[in-house]
Amino acid sequence: RPGCRPEEVGPSPGGGTVRIGFALAHAAAITGEVFDVNGRRVATPARGEWPAGSHAVEWDGRTRGGDPAPAGLYVVRYAHPGGHERMLLVRIR
């Protein structure tokens, strides 16, 4: 198991760019996705192979279509070969 650990999602609440941090015990393929409360994928700010250690990506707050994501509750999901981890994010306007 690669041991993916969420480190931070923020600012939350916030309305601009969001920093999404995670740490890996071992190198692994990671997909970081943002979902709305209805389970629809809004964005995929991280995808690919990552080395062991701490990492951070940014989500600009836009949907896959390029529109600003509305205010509300979102789930940031980190998927890795050993499973997945989740953190909540609150967007405000």
C-alpha positions as CSV (number, residue, x, y, z in Angstrom):
1,R,0.0,0.0,0.0
2,P,1.5,3.3,-1.0
3,G,0.3,5.2,2.1
4,C,-1.2,8.3,0.7
5,R,-2.0,10.8,3.4
6,P,-3.9,14.1,2.8
7,E,-2.0,17.0,4.3
8,E,-4.1,20.1,3.6
9,V,-7.0,21.5,1.5
10,G,-7.3,25.2,1.8
11,P,-8.2,27.8,2.2
12,S,-11.5,26.4,3.3
13,P,-13.7,28.1,3.4
14,G,-12.4,30.1,0.4
15,G,-13.4,31.4,-3.0
16,G,-10.2,31.4,-5.0
17,T,-7.4,29.0,-5.8
18,V,-7.2,26.0,-3.4
19,R,-4.0,24.3,-2.4
20,I,-4.3,20.5,-2.2
21,G,-1.5,18.8,-0.3
22,F,-0.7,15.1,0.2
23,A,2.1,12.9,1.3
24,L,3.2,9.5,0.0
25,A,5.2,6.9,1.9
26,H,6.2,5.4,-1.4
27,A,6.1,6.4,-5.1
28,A,2.6,5.8,-6.5
29,A,0.1,6.7,-9.2
30,I,-2.2,9.3,-7.7
31,T,-5.4,10.9,-9.0
32,G,-6.7,13.9,-7.1
33,E,-10.2,14.9,-8.0
34,V,-12.8,17.3,-6.8
35,F,-16.5,16.3,-6.6
36,D,-19.6,18.2,-5.8
37,V,-22.1,16.9,-3.1
38,N,-24.0,15.1,-5.8
39,G,-21.0,13.0,-6.7
40,R,-20.3,14.7,-10.0
41,R,-16.6,15.2,-10.8
42,V,-15.9,18.9,-11.1
43,A,-12.1,18.9,-11.7
44,T,-9.0,16.7,-11.7
45,P,-6.1,18.8,-10.4
46,A,-3.7,15.9,-10.0
47,R,-3.0,12.8,-12.1
48,G,0.1,10.8,-12.6
49,E,3.1,9.1,-10.9
50,W,4.4,10.9,-7.8
51,P,7.6,10.2,-5.9
52,A,7.6,9.6,-2.1
53,G,7.3,12.7,0.0
54,S,5.1,15.7,0.4
55,H,3.4,17.3,-2.6
56,A,0.9,20.0,-3.4
57,V,-1.2,20.9,-6.4
58,E,-3.5,23.8,-7.0
59,W,-7.1,23.9,-8.1
60,D,-8.1,27.2,-9.7
61,G,-11.7,26.8,-8.6
62,R,-13.0,26.2,-12.1
63,T,-15.0,23.3,-13.4
64,R,-13.9,20.9,-16.2
65,G,-15.8,23.2,-18.6
66,G,-13.8,26.3,-17.4
67,D,-16.6,28.0,-15.5
68,P,-16.1,29.1,-11.8
69,A,-17.4,26.4,-9.5
70,P,-20.3,27.6,-7.5
71,A,-20.2,28.1,-3.7
72,G,-20.9,24.9,-1.8
73,L,-19.4,21.8,-0.2
74,Y,-17.0,19.7,-2.2
75,V,-15.1,16.5,-1.7
76,V,-11.4,16.2,-2.6
77,R,-10.6,12.6,-3.3
78,Y,-7.1,11.2,-3.5
79,A,-7.2,7.8,-5.3
80,H,-4.1,5.5,-5.2
81,P,-3.4,1.8,-5.8
82,G,-4.1,1.0,-2.1
83,G,-7.5,2.8,-1.9
84,H,-8.6,6.4,-1.5
85,E,-8.7,9.2,1.0
86,R,-11.1,12.1,1.2
87,M,-11.2,15.7,2.6
88,L,-14.0,18.3,2.6
89,L,-13.7,21.7,1.0
90,V,-16.1,24.7,1.4
91,R,-16.2,27.2,-1.5
92,I,-17.7,30.7,-0.8
93,R,-18.3,33.6,-3.2
